[in-house]
Amino acid sequence: MTLRVLYVDFNSYFASVEQQENPRLRGKPVGVVPVMAETTCCIAASYEAKAHGVRTGTGVAEARRLCPDIVFVHGRHDIYVNYHHRLIEAVDAVAPVEVIHSIDEISVQLPTRWRTTESARALAERIKQSIRERIGEHMKCSIGIAPNTFLAKTAADMQKPDGLTVIELADLPKALHRLQLRDLCGIGPNMEKRLHRAGISTVEALCRHSARELRKAWGSVGGEILHAQLRGVEPRSEPRAQATLGHSHVLPPRLRNEPDACSVAHRMLQKAAMRLRKNRLAAGGLRLSVRQPARSRWSREAHFSPTQNSAELTEALNALWSLRSAPATPVAVGVTLFGLVGEDSLSRPLFDGAHPPVSPLLATVDRLNKRYGKTLLYLGSARKGAGEAPMRIAFNRIPDIEVER
């Protein structure tokens, strides 16, 4: 009994939610976009759109060329988070969810009684049935079952949509040989080039190399970890402290000017500060980034004593924005807080008039905004952007609707 992990990947997640919500979109090519503008790109595509070559990251104009009948819908991240929690409940009703990897990927550790191929497959079918009954017929998932998480994720990717693939220890490494290097998690374009320089151009060749050889080709211990994962070993992972916290937003055309873009940046900063306070953290640095035409990017950083006070963070953001001399048109803005520490390590300011790093008043503002809506109370610097910068879903983090909507 070598099977230990069952991995669930919800197929074309954002687009599938839209099709489940709106019967008129079912069976049609759908592209989900962050803003309804010709200059943006798809953040998700339905399988009907993928059949025409539309992918995540495909520009709207290119998507129209590839698929003239495509229907674009504005992303609704609050609904995607709501569906995420419902899907977790649907899976958890059949088997306890062990790890939430992202908004659309979770895994289950298989107890001993479920580790045979027959019982693991039966469990996977019950999970699919639970999703159909509790969520709907249009929420498909691919399930991979294998000796470790890496191989279970790989198996889930091998048959989409609505697939079910089992990789036994006895199947290795032959079961992987038909894959491309880029099919394996952790191998992107740059790593693929690096492996090619080491004489590794196929997964079969990758599997033949020793741990020592892969470490040398990888340039780090990551090569040894991959060597173990390819053989069914589950590497030990140490919990990591959160390093950064922030938000970014593609600006609609009407806001692509300096004053409005600055206001949206302040709106995102105030959301980030609210998250800091909820998580009992403080930040010692702020990074402001602005994407401009032709994908050029402008960014600056500020460092300060750790704080979670929105007023102090606002002053830092204003100082950074003032450095934008002769700026190009802002297309997207982002704010990132870094140098995160626990609020218990903060001390009171030495001088009168300085902003306290922890403010009871701001805690009260947070409670009122949670109860009555995000635009009830905010600093004036975010006035024009108060209704902008809606919740966004990062690859490996589920947004907190309470503070990010």
WOBELQUI-V727497 format. One record per residue. RES is the residue in one small letter. SS is DSSP state (~ for helix, > for strand, _ for the rest). Layout:
BEGIN
res:ss
RES:SS
RES:SS
END
This chain:
BEGIN
res:ss
m:_
t:_
l:_
r:_
v:>
l:>
y:>
v:>
d:>
f:>
n:_
s:_
y:~
f:~
a:~
s:~
v:~
e:~
q:~
q:~
e:~
n:_
p:~
r:~
l:~
r:_
g:_
k:_
p:_
v:>
g:>
v:>
v:>
p:_
v:_
m:_
a:_
e:_
t:_
t:_
c:>
c:>
i:>
a:>
a:>
s:_
y:~
e:~
a:~
k:~
a:_
h:_
g:_
v:_
r:_
t:_
g:_
t:_
g:>
v:~
a:~
e:~
a:~
r:~
r:~
l:~
c:_
p:_
d:_
i:_
v:>
f:>
v:>
h:>
g:_
r:_
h:~
d:~
i:~
y:~
v:~
n:~
y:~
h:~
h:~
r:~
l:~
i:~
e:~
a:~
v:~
d:~
a:_
v:_
a:_
p:_
v:_
e:_
v:>
i:>
h:>
s:>
i:_
d:_
e:>
i:>
s:>
v:>
q:>
l:_
p:_
t:~
r:~
w:~
r:_
t:_
t:~
e:~
s:~
a:~
r:~
a:~
l:~
a:~
e:~
r:~
i:~
k:~
q:~
s:~
i:~
r:~
e:~
r:~
i:_
g:_
e:_
h:_
m:_
k:_
c:>
s:>
i:>
g:>
i:>
a:>
p:_
n:_
t:~
f:~
l:~
a:~
k:~
t:~
a:~
a:~
d:~
m:_
q:_
k:_
p:_
d:_
g:_
l:>
t:>
v:>
i:_
e:_
l:~
a:~
d:~
l:_
p:_
k:~
a:~
l:~
h:_
r:_
l:_
q:_
l:~
r:~
d:~
l:_
c:_
g:_
i:_
g:_
p:~
n:~
m:~
e:~
k:~
r:~
l:~
h:~
r:~
a:_
g:_
i:_
s:_
t:_
v:~
e:~
a:~
l:~
c:~
r:~
h:_
s:_
a:~
r:~
e:~
l:~
r:~
k:~
a:~
w:~
g:_
s:_
v:_
g:~
g:~
e:~
i:~
l:~
h:~
a:~
q:~
l:_
r:_
g:_
v:_
e:_
p:_
r:_
s:_
e:_
p:_
r:_
a:_
q:_
a:_
t:>
l:>
g:>
h:>
s:>
h:>
v:>
l:_
p:_
p:~
r:~
l:~
r:_
n:_
e:~
p:~
d:~
a:~
c:~
s:~
v:~
a:~
h:~
r:~
m:~
l:~
q:~
k:~
a:~
a:~
m:~
r:~
l:~
r:~
k:~
n:_
r:_
l:>
a:>
a:>
g:>
g:>
l:>
r:>
l:>
s:>
v:>
r:>
q:>
p:~
a:~
r:~
s:_
r:>
w:>
s:>
r:>
e:>
a:>
h:>
f:>
s:>
p:>
t:>
q:_
n:_
s:~
a:~
e:~
l:~
t:~
e:~
a:~
l:~
n:~
a:~
l:~
w:~
s:_
l:_
r:_
s:_
a:_
p:_
a:_
t:_
p:>
v:>
a:>
v:>
g:>
v:>
t:>
l:>
f:>
g:_
l:_
v:>
g:>
e:~
d:~
s:~
l:_
s:_
r:_
p:_
l:_
f:_
d:_
g:_
a:_
h:_
p:_
p:_
v:_
s:_
p:~
l:~
l:~
a:~
t:~
v:~
d:~
r:~
l:~
n:~
k:~
r:~
y:~
g:_
k:_
t:_
l:_
l:_
y:_
l:_
g:~
s:~
a:~
r:_
k:_
g:_
a:_
g:_
e:_
a:_
p:_
m:_
r:_
i:_
a:>
f:_
n:_
r:>
i:_
p:_
d:_
i:~
e:~
v:~
e:~
r:_
END
